[in-house]
Amino acid sequence: MVLGTSNKWTRANRETLVVDFEVIELPSGSGLRPKLEVLDQLKDARLYRAILEERTIWQTHILYKSGLYEAQSSFGLHSTYESVEALKSRHPVGSSFDPLDFLDSDTKEFDPDGLSPFTLISTFGRGEPPYFLIYDVLHGAGIYENYQPSQDLLEWVGDKGREALERQFGENWQCVAIMDYCVKHFATTSLASLAARVMVADFVSDDQFDMGYASRELEVLASGIEEVGPVTLPAYVPVPVLIECP
């Protein structure tokens, strides 16, 4: 991450700070200790040996907060308390924290065979929309039941409506039905309508731009940021523009 610039076009626009550092001791017999079979004996050699020898290990949680978003946690396991202290000294409360520092490049020089991990992830694709959140929203709105359209939605569409949608949209007719139901019953900015919009963009129109835009809108609104924003941010004051008449 590039820090320390005051240029508004290149500076970091969201600062992430450590808000707490938690340490949990896990003695032999603790249910929170990982099982040996889930560890890589070569990659986690010290931790593997500590668990094998039934020595105490430690669990750390770096709690960090980015802008107005809720605090998140970075989790770690340590075979020695010295390792815990070293980590804590690097990330004291109030210090800057980059949860994606493992994606930083080791050099600023261009190397066609050494693109930064951050760049490579974008070239491969950054994954799918937030479907865990989408399904939570649709279940919460009563549109989904056990990851299938609810009975209320199916009755609203009706047999003839389903047949018409299937002829036009094939196996993805449910996405269109869900979105039409949402925008006719809820605000278009509701979480339910945005969740349905993501699904239509993903499965029906294949509109990658709208899928990404609606996904981001859904995540931001679901986080509750806009509920506290008007309280914590200064009000916008329009700047008068003088127009000289001929």
C-alpha positions in Angstrom: 0.0 0.0 0.0 1.3 3.5 -0.9 1.1 5.9 2.1 2.2 9.4 2.9 0.9 11.3 -0.1 -1.3 14.4 0.0 -2.2 14.2 -3.7 -6.0 13.8 -3.7 -5.8 11.7 -6.9 -3.3 9.1 -5.5 -3.7 9.1 -1.7 -5.5 6.4 0.2 -9.1 7.4 0.6 -9.9 5.1 3.4 -7.7 4.6 6.5 -7.7 1.3 8.3 -6.8 1.5 12.0 -6.2 -1.1 14.7 -9.0 -0.7 17.3 -8.1 -3.7 19.6 -5.8 -6.6 19.9 -7.1 -9.7 21.6 -5.1 -12.7 22.8 -6.7 -16.1 23.9 -4.6 -18.8 25.5 -5.4 -22.3 24.3 -3.9 -24.9 26.7 -3.9 -28.6 25.9 -7.5 -29.9 25.8 -9.1 -26.6 24.7 -11.8 -27.1 22.1 -10.6 -24.1 20.2 -7.3 -25.7 19.3 -7.1 -26.8 15.6 -6.8 -30.5 14.8 -3.5 -31.8 13.5 -5.1 -33.1 10.4 -6.1 -29.6 9.2 -2.6 -28.3 9.5 0.1 -28.4 6.9 3.0 -30.2 8.7 5.6 -28.4 6.5 4.0 -24.9 6.3 2.9 -24.8 10.0 5.8 -26.9 11.4 6.2 -25.0 14.7 2.4 -24.9 15.4 2.1 -28.5 14.3 4.8 -29.6 16.7 3.3 -27.5 19.6 0.0 -29.2 19.2 1.5 -32.6 18.8 3.4 -32.2 22.0 0.3 -30.8 23.7 1.9 -27.5 24.5 0.0 -24.2 25.0 -0.6 -22.2 21.9 -2.2 -18.7 21.5 -4.9 -17.3 19.3 -4.8 -13.6 18.3 -7.4 -11.3 16.8 -6.4 -8.0 15.4 -9.6 -5.9 15.3 -9.4 -3.2 12.7 -11.9 -0.6 11.3 -11.9 1.0 7.9 -13.7 4.3 7.7 -17.3 4.0 8.8 -17.5 0.2 8.3 -17.9 -2.2 11.2 -14.8 -3.6 12.8 -13.4 -6.8 11.3 -10.9 -9.3 12.7 -7.6 -10.8 11.4 -7.1 -14.2 13.0 -3.8 -15.9 13.9 -2.4 -18.9 15.8 1.0 -18.9 17.5 3.2 -21.6 19.0 5.0 -19.1 21.3 4.0 -16.1 23.3 7.1 -14.3 21.9 5.4 -14.5 18.5 2.3 -12.9 20.0 4.3 -10.1 21.5 6.1 -9.4 18.3 2.8 -9.2 16.4 1.3 -6.9 19.0 4.3 -4.6 18.8 3.9 -4.3 15.0 0.2 -3.5 15.3 -0.5 -1.4 18.4 -4.0 0.1 18.9 -4.4 3.2 16.8 -1.8 2.2 14.2 -2.5 1.8 10.5 -3.3 -1.7 9.4 -3.4 -3.3 5.9 -5.4 -6.6 5.9 -4.2 -7.2 2.4 -0.5 -6.5 2.9 0.3 -10.0 1.6 -0.7 -8.8 -1.8 1.9 -6.0 -1.8 4.7 -6.1 -4.3 8.3 -6.3 -3.2 9.4 -3.8 -5.8 8.2 -0.7 -7.7 10.1 -1.8 -10.8 8.1 -3.2 -13.8 8.7 -6.9 -14.5 6.4 -8.6 -17.0 7.1 -11.9 -15.2 6.6 -10.4 -11.8 3.3 -8.6 -11.8 2.0 -7.7 -8.3 -0.3 -10.2 -6.6 -3.0 -7.4 -6.5 -2.8 -7.0 -10.3 -2.8 -10.7 -10.9 -6.0 -11.2 -8.9 -7.7 -8.7 -11.1 -6.5 -10.4 -14.3 -7.9 -13.7 -13.1 -11.2 -12.2 -11.8 -12.1 -11.2 -8.2 -14.8 -13.7 -7.6 -18.5 -13.7 -7.7 -21.1 -11.4 -6.1 -21.8 -11.6 -2.3 -24.3 -14.5 -2.5 -24.2 -15.2 1.2 -25.5 -11.7 1.7 -27.9 -12.0 -1.2 -29.5 -15.2 0.1 -29.7 -13.7 3.6 -31.6 -10.7 2.2 -34.0 -12.8 0.1 -34.8 -15.1 3.0 -35.2 -12.1 5.3 -37.6 -10.5 2.9 -39.7 -13.6 2.7 -38.9 -14.1 -1.0 -36.8 -17.3 -0.5 -37.5 -20.4 1.6 -34.8 -23.0 1.9 -32.9 -21.3 -1.0 -35.9 -21.6 -3.3 -38.6 -19.1 -4.3 -41.2 -18.8 -1.5 -44.7 -20.1 -2.0 -46.0 -16.5 -1.8 -43.8 -15.6 -4.8 -44.8 -18.6 -6.8 -48.5 -17.9 -6.2 -47.9 -14.2 -7.2 -46.4 -15.3 -10.5 -48.9 -18.1 -11.1 -48.7 -21.0 -13.6 -49.3 -18.9 -16.7 -46.8 -16.3 -15.5 -44.2 -18.9 -14.9 -44.7 -20.4 -18.4 -44.4 -17.0 -20.0 -41.1 -16.2 -18.1 -39.7 -19.6 -18.9 -40.3 -19.1 -22.6 -38.5 -15.8 -22.5 -35.8 -16.4 -20.0 -35.4 -20.1 -19.8 -34.1 -21.7 -16.6 -33.3 -18.3 -15.1 -37.0 -17.2 -15.0 -36.9 -17.2 -11.2 -34.4 -14.3 -11.1 -36.6 -12.2 -13.2 -39.7 -13.1 -11.2 -37.9 -12.2 -8.0 -36.8 -8.9 -9.3 -40.2 -8.0 -10.7 -41.8 -8.9 -7.3 -39.3 -6.8 -5.4 -39.5 -3.6 -7.4 -43.3 -3.8 -7.4 -43.6 -4.3 -3.7 -40.5 -2.6 -2.3 -38.3 0.5 -3.0 -35.8 0.0 -5.8 -33.1 0.9 -3.3 -34.2 -1.7 -0.8 -31.8 -4.6 0.0 -34.2 -7.0 -1.5 -34.4 -5.2 -4.8 -30.7 -4.8 -5.0 -30.1 -8.4 -4.3 -32.6 -9.4 -7.1 -30.9 -6.9 -9.4 -27.5 -8.6 -8.9 -29.0 -12.0 -9.7 -30.6 -10.7 -13.0 -27.4 -9.0 -14.0 -25.4 -12.2 -13.3 -27.7 -14.9 -14.7 -29.9 -13.2 -17.2 -28.3 -10.1 -18.9 -24.7 -11.0 -18.1 -24.1 -7.4 -17.4 -20.9 -7.4 -15.4 -20.9 -3.7 -14.8 -24.4 -3.6 -13.3 -23.7 -6.8 -11.3 -20.6 -5.2 -9.7 -22.3 -1.8 -9.1 -25.4 -3.4 -7.6 -23.3 -5.7 -5.5 -21.3 -2.8 -4.1 -24.5 -0.8 -3.4 -26.0 -3.9 -1.6 -22.9 -4.3 0.6 -22.7 -0.6 1.5 -26.3 -0.3 2.4 -26.4 -3.6 4.3 -23.4 -2.4 6.4 -25.5 0.6 7.7 -22.9 3.2 6.7 -25.4 5.6 5.2 -27.5 5.5 8.4 -24.6 7.1 10.4 -23.1 9.1 7.5 -25.4 12.1 7.8 -24.6 12.4 11.5 -20.8 12.2 11.2 -20.2 13.9 7.8 -20.5 17.7 7.3 -23.4 18.8 5.2 -22.8 19.6 1.6 -22.9 23.3 0.9 -23.4 24.3 -2.7 -21.0 26.8 -4.2 -22.8 29.6 -6.0 -21.9 30.0 -9.7 -22.2 33.5 -11.2 -23.3 33.6 -14.8 -22.8 36.7 -16.8 -25.7 37.5 -19.0 -25.1 39.0 -22.4 
